């Protein structure tokens, strides 16, 4: 996947991050996202006819990613949907959200990375094929320490009354927002292509390492 790793800088209010230039970004608002995604897929297929057999898969994946990003309040959603010559498209996404919380007493939760990490539960795989999660802290260059989880997890399907889940490669990094008590920037990368778990961890880590606060 290295040939797709030329960087594109994305800037939003308060932060910037770099993603591979081949990734998709689009309007995630419910009233306009479907048309936006269809146009983008049509343009990409026109530029790269080899993607045509996967057109419907791309549209479905991007629509779901946009809907999930909107529901989570993401400030940015970037997606990859590429064909590398195989029968199955390679898909993944990265979102950036501003999240926060308070204690029962109403005081802001600590954003100290060690405190956040201590409140995140690791999960061991008891059998081969089980989901798992590791918890650690990392250092973001130019930003500082941050808490992180990564693993293969079962993610609840939004608005599903049957309690169904989707298994995915997932990495979440919680970066304290300067001078805002209880606030962290959550950079979350996910993909349902489990066979490429290590490659996606490398990609999500590389993208997250470019995160910077601005202003």
C-alpha positions as CSV (number, residue, x, y, z in Angstrom):
1,X,0.0,0.0,0.0
2,X,3.0,2.3,0.1
3,X,2.3,3.8,-3.3
4,X,-0.8,5.4,-1.9
5,X,1.0,7.1,1.0
6,X,1.7,10.6,-0.5
7,X,0.5,13.0,2.2
8,X,-2.4,15.5,2.0
9,X,-2.7,18.0,4.9
10,X,-6.2,18.5,6.3
11,X,-6.9,21.5,8.5
12,X,-10.0,22.1,10.6
13,X,-10.8,24.5,13.4
14,X,-8.1,23.9,16.0
15,X,-6.1,21.0,14.4
16,X,-4.5,19.6,11.3
17,X,-3.7,16.1,10.3
18,X,-2.1,14.4,7.3
19,X,-3.7,11.5,5.4
20,X,-2.7,9.7,2.1
21,X,-3.7,11.8,-0.8
22,X,-5.8,9.0,-2.4
23,X,-8.2,9.0,0.6
24,X,-11.7,10.3,0.3
25,X,-13.2,13.2,2.2
26,X,-16.8,14.4,1.7
27,X,-19.7,16.2,3.2
28,X,-21.1,14.0,6.0
29,X,-24.4,15.9,6.5
30,X,-27.4,13.6,6.0
31,X,-29.1,15.9,3.5
32,X,-26.2,16.0,1.1
33,X,-23.8,13.1,1.8
34,X,-25.3,10.5,-0.5
35,X,-25.2,12.7,-3.6
36,X,-21.7,13.8,-2.7
37,X,-20.4,10.3,-2.3
38,X,-22.0,9.1,-5.6
39,X,-20.3,12.0,-7.5
40,X,-17.0,11.3,-5.9
41,X,-17.1,7.6,-6.7
42,X,-18.1,8.3,-10.3
43,X,-15.2,10.7,-10.6
44,X,-12.7,8.3,-9.1
45,X,-14.0,5.4,-11.3
46,X,-13.6,7.6,-14.4
47,X,-10.0,8.4,-13.4
48,X,-9.3,4.7,-12.5
49,X,-11.5,2.4,-14.6
50,X,-10.1,-0.7,-12.7
51,X,-12.2,0.4,-9.7
52,X,-15.5,0.0,-11.7
53,X,-16.3,-3.6,-10.5
54,X,-16.3,-2.4,-6.9
55,X,-18.4,0.8,-7.4
56,X,-21.3,-0.4,-5.3
57,X,-19.0,-1.6,-2.5
58,X,-17.3,1.7,-2.4
59,X,-20.6,3.6,-2.3
60,X,-22.0,1.5,0.5
61,X,-18.8,1.6,2.6
62,X,-18.5,5.4,2.2
63,X,-22.2,6.0,3.0
64,X,-21.9,4.0,6.2
65,X,-18.6,5.7,7.2
66,X,-20.3,9.1,6.7
67,X,-23.3,8.2,8.7
68,X,-21.2,6.9,11.6
69,X,-19.0,10.0,11.5
70,X,-22.1,12.2,11.6
71,X,-23.6,10.3,14.6
72,X,-20.3,10.5,16.5
73,X,-20.0,14.2,16.0
74,X,-16.7,13.8,14.0
75,X,-15.0,17.0,12.9
76,X,-13.2,15.1,10.1
77,X,-13.8,11.8,8.4
78,X,-11.3,10.4,5.8
79,X,-11.7,7.0,4.1
80,X,-9.7,4.8,1.9
81,X,-11.4,2.6,-0.7
82,X,-8.9,1.1,-3.0
83,X,-8.3,-1.9,-5.2
84,X,-4.9,-3.5,-5.2
85,X,-5.6,-6.1,-7.9
86,X,-7.5,-8.5,-5.7
87,X,-11.2,-9.5,-5.6
88,X,-11.9,-7.6,-2.4
89,X,-11.5,-3.8,-2.0
90,X,-9.3,-2.6,0.8
91,X,-11.3,-0.1,3.0
92,X,-10.6,1.8,6.1
93,X,-11.4,5.1,7.8
94,X,-10.0,7.7,10.2
95,X,-12.1,10.2,12.2
96,X,-11.2,13.0,14.5
97,X,-13.7,14.0,17.2
98,X,-13.6,16.3,20.2
99,X,-14.9,14.5,23.2
100,X,-15.1,15.1,26.9
101,X,-16.7,13.9,30.1
102,X,-17.5,14.8,33.7
103,X,-17.5,12.9,37.0
104,X,-20.7,12.3,38.9
105,X,-19.9,15.4,40.9
106,X,-19.8,17.4,37.7
107,X,-16.1,18.1,37.6
108,X,-14.2,17.5,34.3
109,X,-12.6,14.1,33.9
110,X,-8.8,14.0,33.9
111,X,-7.1,14.2,30.5
112,X,-3.8,12.9,31.9
113,X,-2.9,10.1,29.5
114,X,-1.9,7.8,32.3
115,X,-5.3,8.4,34.0
116,X,-7.2,7.8,30.8
117,X,-5.2,4.6,30.1
118,X,-5.9,3.3,33.6
119,X,-9.6,3.7,32.9
120,X,-9.5,1.7,29.6
121,X,-9.9,-2.0,29.9
122,X,-7.5,-4.3,27.9
123,X,-9.0,-7.6,26.6
124,X,-7.1,-10.8,26.1
125,X,-8.1,-13.3,23.4
126,X,-9.0,-16.6,25.1
127,X,-9.1,-18.5,21.8
128,X,-7.7,-18.0,18.3
129,X,-10.1,-15.7,16.5
130,X,-11.4,-13.9,19.6
131,X,-11.5,-10.1,19.7
132,X,-8.7,-8.4,21.8
133,X,-7.6,-5.0,22.9
134,X,-4.4,-3.5,24.2
135,X,-4.0,-0.3,26.2
136,X,-0.9,1.8,26.1
137,X,0.4,5.4,26.0
138,X,2.3,6.9,23.1
139,X,4.1,10.1,22.4
140,X,2.8,12.3,19.5
141,X,5.6,14.3,18.1
142,X,5.1,18.0,18.7
143,X,2.0,17.3,20.9
144,X,3.1,15.0,23.7
145,X,1.8,11.9,25.4
146,X,-1.6,10.4,24.7
147,X,-3.5,7.3,25.7
148,X,-4.2,4.6,23.1
149,X,-6.2,1.4,22.6
150,X,-5.7,-0.9,19.6
151,X,-6.9,-4.4,18.7
152,X,-9.5,-6.3,16.8
153,X,-12.8,-5.4,18.4
154,X,-16.5,-6.1,18.1
155,X,-18.2,-2.7,17.4
156,X,-21.9,-2.2,18.0
157,X,-23.9,-1.4,14.9
158,X,-25.4,2.1,15.4
159,X,-29.2,2.2,15.7
160,X,-29.5,-1.6,15.7
161,X,-32.1,-3.0,18.1
162,X,-30.8,-6.5,17.7
163,X,-27.5,-5.8,19.4
164,X,-25.5,-6.8,16.3
165,X,-21.8,-6.1,16.1
166,X,-19.1,-5.7,13.4
167,X,-15.6,-7.0,13.9
168,X,-12.9,-4.5,12.9
169,X,-9.3,-3.5,13.3
170,X,-9.6,-0.5,15.6
171,X,-7.1,2.1,17.0
172,X,-8.2,5.0,19.2
173,X,-5.8,7.7,20.4
174,X,-6.9,10.2,23.1
175,X,-5.0,13.4,22.8
176,X,-5.5,16.0,25.6
177,X,-6.7,19.4,24.3
178,X,-4.5,22.2,25.7
179,X,-6.2,24.6,28.1
180,X,-9.6,22.8,27.9
181,X,-10.4,20.8,31.0
182,X,-11.9,17.4,30.3
183,X,-11.5,17.6,26.5
184,X,-9.5,15.2,24.3
185,X,-9.2,14.9,20.5
186,X,-10.1,11.3,19.7
187,X,-8.3,10.1,16.5
188,X,-9.9,6.8,15.6
189,X,-8.9,4.5,12.8
190,X,-10.9,1.4,11.8
191,X,-11.1,-1.2,9.0
192,X,-13.0,-4.5,8.6
193,X,-10.1,-6.0,6.6
194,X,-8.8,-8.2,9.4
195,X,-6.2,-9.9,7.3
196,X,-4.2,-6.6,7.1
197,X,-4.4,-5.9,10.9
198,X,-0.7,-5.0,11.2
199,X,-0.6,-2.9,8.1
200,X,-3.6,-0.9,9.3
201,X,-2.0,-0.4,12.7
202,X,1.0,1.0,10.9
203,X,-1.1,3.3,8.7
204,X,-3.3,4.5,11.6
205,X,-0.2,5.2,13.8
206,X,1.5,7.1,11.0
207,X,-1.6,9.3,10.4
208,X,-2.1,9.9,14.1
209,X,1.5,10.9,14.5
210,X,0.9,13.9,12.1
211,X,-1.9,15.3,14.3
212,X,-1.1,18.9,15.5
213,X,-3.2,21.5,17.4
214,X,-3.3,24.9,15.7
215,X,-4.3,28.4,16.7
